[in-house]
Amino acid sequence: MNCPYCGSVVRENEKFCQNCGAALAQNTAAMQNVSVPAQQEPSLAQPPFTGARVQYDSLKDFVQSPVCPEKVRKSIKSSWIILLVCAVLTLAFEIIMGILPIDAVLLAVFAFWLRGKYSMTPAILALALGIIGVIVGYVQNGTPSGILVVFAGSTAVSSLLRAKKLFDEYKKNGTL
């Protein structure tokens, strides 16, 4: 099947055209009936289509598009995975210590919230929870605990800030 915007061949169930970055219909089977004039059929040597600029409605759409640099996507993915690992480690620690696992549940919620919405809010909340954990651990035990949570939260915040900056630049100029 072909992209309705640039005519490039699109694989089944792709969300975005790999050539022009256009957001495709959720049901790509509906695109099979789209007719593309013969002169627009892409070849392997055809340069990327530059005639139309795709607008993304949300940061999530932008990050999942081919326009967003792979490094940014990987950084955000790493952030929520680290948060999830922190949640599992915190859960194990809190169960061993006989503590109600509120921190672990919060970290898991923040990780899945970040993964689902690409929102700055769970990243900031995770960072705040980590900082509070370090302070409380230092006051209670004399040693800071929760450093990994602070790292995960700060990584998530910096990744999302970078993605937001690129998203705003793309919305303003149409390029990165």
Secondary structure, DSSP 8 states (H G I E B T S, - for coil): -B-TTT--B--TT-SB-TTT--B--S-GGGGGG----GGG---TT-----S-----SSHHHHHHSTTS-HHHHHHHHHHHHHHHHHHHHHHHHHHHHT---HHHHHHHHHHHHHHHH--HHHHHHHHHHHHHHHHHHHHHHSS---HHHHHHHHHHHHHHHHHHHHHHHHHHHS--
